[in-house]
Amino acid sequence: MITSFQMRAARALLGIDQKTLADLAGVSLPTIQRMEASTGNVRGVVETLTRVVEAFDRAGVELIGEQVRSDSGGRGVRLKQPGPPRRVGA
């Protein structure tokens, strides 16, 4: 699961806008806008959610789930390694 807060935080870490995330994930801009406008866990087509999560992973952002070990607990995001985001199929 990913939350809208995690999506916005991950984009901020990467310094990208919604359009760039849409391009990286291979989904439409309105889809990203709807996902980020939701509250709590993002809902949608599993394939679309997977594409967004994989795009963040390729770009170097790790999404931290609620039950995943983290010193402070709770959900979050963190950079795995600094680096530029890569587009789908690149």
C-alpha positions as CSV (number, residue, x, y, z in Angstrom):
1,M,0.0,0.0,0.0
2,I,1.0,3.6,-0.6
3,T,-0.5,6.7,0.8
4,S,-1.0,10.0,-1.0
5,F,1.3,11.6,1.6
6,Q,4.0,9.1,0.6
7,M,3.5,9.9,-3.1
8,R,3.9,13.6,-2.5
9,A,6.9,13.1,-0.2
10,A,8.6,10.8,-2.6
11,R,8.1,13.3,-5.5
12,A,9.6,16.1,-3.2
13,L,12.6,13.9,-2.5
14,L,13.2,13.5,-6.2
15,G,12.4,17.1,-7.1
16,I,9.8,16.1,-9.7
17,D,6.3,17.2,-10.6
18,Q,3.2,15.1,-11.1
19,K,3.7,15.1,-14.9
20,T,7.2,13.7,-14.6
21,L,6.0,11.0,-12.2
22,A,3.2,10.1,-14.7
23,D,5.8,9.8,-17.4
24,L,8.1,7.7,-15.3
25,A,5.3,5.4,-14.3
26,G,3.7,5.2,-17.7
27,V,0.3,6.4,-16.5
28,S,-1.7,9.5,-17.2
29,L,-1.3,12.8,-15.3
30,P,-5.0,12.8,-14.2
31,T,-4.4,9.4,-12.7
32,I,-1.5,10.7,-10.6
33,Q,-3.6,13.8,-9.6
34,R,-6.4,11.5,-8.5
35,M,-4.1,9.3,-6.5
36,E,-2.5,12.3,-4.7
37,A,-5.8,13.9,-4.0
38,S,-7.0,10.9,-2.1
39,T,-6.8,10.6,1.7
40,G,-5.1,7.6,3.4
41,N,-4.2,4.6,1.3
42,V,-4.3,5.3,-2.5
43,R,-6.9,3.1,-4.2
44,G,-6.9,2.2,-7.8
45,V,-6.1,-0.5,-10.3
46,V,-3.4,-2.8,-8.9
47,E,-1.3,-2.5,-12.1
48,T,-1.4,1.3,-11.9
49,L,-0.3,1.3,-8.3
50,T,2.4,-1.2,-9.1
51,R,3.7,1.0,-11.9
52,V,3.9,4.1,-9.6
53,V,5.7,2.1,-6.8
54,E,8.1,0.6,-9.3
55,A,8.8,4.1,-10.8
56,F,9.7,5.4,-7.4
57,D,11.9,2.3,-6.8
58,R,13.8,2.8,-10.1
59,A,14.3,6.5,-9.3
60,G,15.8,5.6,-5.9
61,V,13.0,6.1,-3.4
62,E,12.1,3.4,-0.9
63,L,8.6,3.4,0.3
64,I,8.4,2.4,4.0
65,G,5.2,0.5,4.9
66,E,3.5,0.7,8.2
67,Q,4.7,-2.6,9.4
68,V,8.2,-2.3,8.0
69,R,11.1,-1.8,10.4
70,S,11.9,1.9,10.8
71,D,13.6,3.4,13.8
72,S,10.8,6.0,14.2
73,G,7.9,3.7,13.2
74,G,5.1,4.5,10.9
75,R,5.1,5.0,7.2
76,G,7.5,7.1,5.2
77,V,9.9,7.4,2.3
78,R,13.7,7.5,2.0
79,L,16.2,7.8,-0.7
80,K,18.0,4.6,-1.4
81,Q,20.8,6.3,-3.4
82,P,21.1,9.7,-5.0
83,G,20.5,9.7,-8.7
84,P,18.3,11.1,-11.4
85,P,14.9,9.5,-12.1
86,R,14.7,7.2,-15.1
87,R,11.8,7.0,-17.5
88,V,9.9,3.8,-18.1
89,G,11.7,1.6,-20.6
90,A,14.9,3.6,-20.2
